[in-house]
Amino acid sequence: AAAAAGVSTRLSTPTDPRGSSSSSSSTSSSSMEVLVLIDFEGTAGDEMTVRTGDLVKKVTKASEEGWLEGELPKMIKQQRRCEVAFAYNPMNEDELPLAVGETIAILREIEDGWWLGMKDGKVGAFPSNFAKEIFVGPK
């Protein structure tokens, strides 16, 4: 993924319309940020390799059907993490179940009181007040 950092390349898009993405504008020519839900290994020179949880920026539709173009920013090795303080059973299928003592990778805050996280390769939302952020020094 580091080799693709800052380079505009293309990535495949699933046909499933439930993909997690947020658009900053409603115009079709605007760029958006896209959260990667499944690992993808780029094989052609203009394809990027992305991993579950990566956030691809400046994403626009490519000229080829089913593909997007975007940039994978340089990743900071320091990843936010939290430890679950209270169990949580998901109310919706896009949420993560939480068990006391688990460690969750925090991808970002999605709205007040909710974080987007990754646990066991699954990405989902969870209430931030059910967990305490863990601060770990750089490696």
Phi, psi and chi 1 to 4 in degrees:
 res  aa     phi    psi   chi1   chi2   chi3   chi4
   1 ALA       -  -32.5      -      -      -      -
   2 ALA   -64.2  -30.6      -      -      -      -
   3 ALA   -66.5  -25.4      -      -      -      -
   4 ALA   -91.2   -1.9      -      -      -      -
   5 ALA   -58.2  128.7      -      -      -      -
   6 GLY    74.1   -0.5      -      -      -      -
   7 VAL  -103.6  131.7  176.8      -      -      -
   8 SER   -78.0  116.1 -178.8      -      -      -
   9 THR  -135.3  179.7   57.3      -      -      -
  10 ARG  -110.3  155.6   65.6 -175.0 -171.0  143.8
  11 LEU  -141.4  151.4   60.2  149.7      -      -
  12 SER   -74.3  147.2  175.0      -      -      -
  13 THR  -115.6  137.6   60.0      -      -      -
  14 PRO   -72.0  158.5   25.8  -31.7      -      -
  15 THR   -82.8   -8.3   54.8      -      -      -
  16 ASP   -70.6  119.2 -173.2  -12.7      -      -
  17 PRO   -74.0   -3.9   26.8  -32.4      -      -
  18 ARG   -81.1    3.2  -63.1  175.7  -59.1  141.7
  19 GLY   -50.0  141.6      -      -      -      -
  20 SER   -80.5  109.4  -74.1      -      -      -
  21 SER  -149.1  153.6   65.2      -      -      -
  22 SER  -129.9  129.3   59.6      -      -      -
  23 SER  -102.1  137.8  178.2      -      -      -
  24 SER   -84.9   -9.9   57.1      -      -      -
  25 SER  -151.1  160.1  171.3      -      -      -
  26 SER   -91.6   -3.3   61.3      -      -      -
  27 THR   -77.3  144.5   61.2      -      -      -
  28 SER   -71.5  -20.4   60.2      -      -      -
  29 SER   -88.5   -5.8   62.4      -      -      -
  30 SER   -76.0  158.5   69.1      -      -      -
  31 SER   -92.5  163.3   67.6      -      -      -
  32 MET  -141.7  173.7   60.3 -174.4  159.4      -
  33 GLU  -105.4  140.7  -68.0 -178.0  -12.4      -
  34 VAL  -127.5  129.9  175.3      -      -      -
  35 LEU   -90.2  128.4  178.0   68.1      -      -
  36 VAL   -77.8  125.3  178.0      -      -      -
  37 LEU   -99.5  -22.1  -61.1  177.5      -      -
  38 ILE  -139.3  138.8  -60.7  170.9      -      -
  39 ASP   -57.0  142.3  -69.6   -6.6      -      -
  40 PHE  -138.7  127.6  175.4   79.5      -      -
  41 GLU   -98.2  111.0 -160.6   71.1   38.4      -
  42 GLY   -68.6  131.7      -      -      -      -
  43 THR  -112.7  -31.5   54.1      -      -      -
  44 ALA   -89.4  162.2      -      -      -      -
  45 GLY   -60.9  -27.4      -      -      -      -
  46 ASP  -100.1   12.1   62.4  -14.4      -      -
  47 GLU  -105.1  142.4  -65.0  174.0   -0.4      -
  48 MET  -104.1  150.7   70.6  169.5   74.0      -
  49 THR   -91.0  128.1  -63.9      -      -      -
  50 VAL  -129.1  154.0  -68.3      -      -      -
  51 ARG  -120.2  153.4  -59.9  -73.9  174.5 -126.1
  52 THR   -50.7  128.9  -57.8      -      -      -
  53 GLY    96.8  -15.4      -      -      -      -
  54 ASP   -63.0  146.3  -75.3  -10.3      -      -
  55 LEU  -112.2  112.7 -171.5   64.7      -      -
  56 VAL   -92.5  129.7 -178.0      -      -      -
  57 LYS  -107.1  164.3  -61.5 -168.8  178.8  -99.9
  58 LYS    53.6   44.6  -62.2 -178.6 -177.1  175.1
  59 VAL   -84.1  131.5  175.9      -      -      -
  60 THR  -136.5  162.3   56.4      -      -      -
  61 LYS   -71.1  136.2  -73.0 -171.8  177.2 -174.6
  62 ALA   -84.3  166.6      -      -      -      -
  63 SER   -68.5  -27.0   55.2      -      -      -
  64 GLU   -86.1  131.4 -171.9  177.1  -19.0      -
  65 GLU   -56.1  134.6 -177.4   70.2   27.8      -
  66 GLY    85.0    6.1      -      -      -      -
  67 TRP  -123.4  151.4  -70.7   87.7      -      -
  68 LEU  -122.1  158.4  -62.6  173.4      -      -
  69 GLU  -117.7  144.1  -67.3  179.0  -19.8      -
  70 GLY  -171.5 -175.7      -      -      -      -
  71 GLU  -122.7  138.0  -65.5 -179.9    7.9      -
  72 LEU  -104.1  104.8 -169.6   59.7      -      -
  73 PRO   -64.5  157.5    5.6   -3.8      -      -
  74 LYS   -59.8  130.5  -68.5 -177.6  179.5  171.7
  75 MET   -83.3  139.0  -62.7  -57.7  -66.7      -
  76 ILE   -89.4  130.7  -60.1  167.7      -      -
  77 LYS   -61.4  -29.9  -72.2  -67.6  178.7 -159.5
  78 GLN   -72.7  112.3 -178.2   71.2   21.9      -
  79 GLN  -108.7  137.7 -175.1  176.2   44.9      -
  80 ARG   -71.0  140.1  -67.5  176.0   63.6 -165.7
  81 ARG  -137.7  158.7  -60.9 -177.1  108.9   32.6
  82 CYS  -142.5  156.9   63.5      -      -      -
  83 GLU  -110.5  132.5 -176.0  174.6  -36.9      -
  84 VAL   -71.6  127.1  176.5      -      -      -
  85 ALA   -99.6  -27.7      -      -      -      -
  86 PHE  -136.0  139.8  -56.1   98.9      -      -
  87 ALA   -66.6  147.4      -      -      -      -
  88 TYR  -141.6  128.6  176.3   74.7      -      -
  89 ASN  -101.6  124.8  -70.1  -43.6      -      -
  90 PRO   -58.2  142.0  -15.5   24.7      -      -
  91 MET   -94.6  -23.3  -55.7  -79.4 -159.9      -
  92 ASN  -131.7  158.6  -60.0  -63.6      -      -
  93 GLU   -71.4  -13.2   80.3  176.6   46.8      -
  94 ASP   -93.0   13.1   63.9  -15.7      -      -
  95 GLU  -108.1  154.6  -63.3  173.7   -1.1      -
  96 LEU   -93.5  139.0  -70.8  175.9      -      -
  97 PRO   -76.8  142.5   25.6  -30.2      -      -
  98 LEU  -120.7  138.0  -55.8  179.2      -      -
  99 ALA  -121.7  139.1      -      -      -      -
 100 VAL   -53.4  132.9  175.0      -      -      -
 101 GLY    93.5  -14.6      -      -      -      -
 102 GLU   -68.0  154.5  -72.8 -178.6  -46.2      -
 103 THR  -109.6  130.4  -59.6      -      -      -
 104 ILE  -119.0  137.7  -49.4  -71.6      -      -
 105 ALA   -80.2  126.8      -      -      -      -
 106 ILE   -89.4  119.2  -57.3  168.4      -      -
 107 LEU   -86.2  -43.9  -59.2  175.6      -      -
 108 ARG  -176.9  166.4   63.9 -174.2  171.9  103.7
 109 GLU   -84.2  130.0 -177.0  176.7  -28.8      -
 110 ILE  -100.7  -28.0   50.0  177.3      -      -
 111 GLU  -164.7  169.0   62.1 -176.9   57.1      -
 112 ASP   -56.8  121.1 -166.2   33.4      -      -
 113 GLY    89.8   -0.8      -      -      -      -
 114 TRP  -131.9  134.8  -73.3   86.9      -      -
 115 TRP  -113.1  154.0  -77.2  -25.9      -      -
 116 LEU  -100.6  126.7 -173.0   66.4      -      -
 117 GLY  -136.3  174.1      -      -      -      -
 118 MET  -131.5  131.2 -175.2  166.6   51.4      -
 119 LYS  -140.8  127.0  174.6 -179.0  100.2  168.6
 120 ASP    53.3   38.0  -59.0  -34.7      -      -
 121 GLY    79.8   -0.8      -      -      -      -
 122 LYS  -104.2  133.3 -176.9  178.3 -170.0  -81.4
 123 VAL  -101.5  135.4  174.1      -      -      -
 124 GLY  -169.4  170.7      -      -      -      -
 125 ALA   -88.6  153.5      -      -      -      -
 126 PHE  -156.2  153.4   65.2   96.8      -      -
 127 PRO   -70.7  124.7   20.3  -25.5      -      -
 128 SER   -66.6  -24.6   58.2      -      -      -
 129 ASN   -78.5   -0.6   60.7  -19.5      -      -
 130 PHE   -91.9   -0.2  -80.4   56.6      -      -
 131 ALA  -141.4  156.9      -      -      -      -
 132 LYS  -114.4  130.1  -82.5 -159.4 -179.3  -41.7
 133 GLU   -66.9  138.6 -170.9  162.0    1.2      -
 134 ILE  -104.4  129.3  -58.0  167.6      -      -
 135 PHE  -104.6  117.5  -65.3   94.6      -      -
 136 VAL  -115.4  136.8 -178.1      -      -      -
 137 GLY   -67.5  158.6      -      -      -      -
 138 PRO   -62.6  148.5   13.0  -16.9      -      -
 139 LYS   -89.7      -  -66.3 -179.6  178.8 -179.3
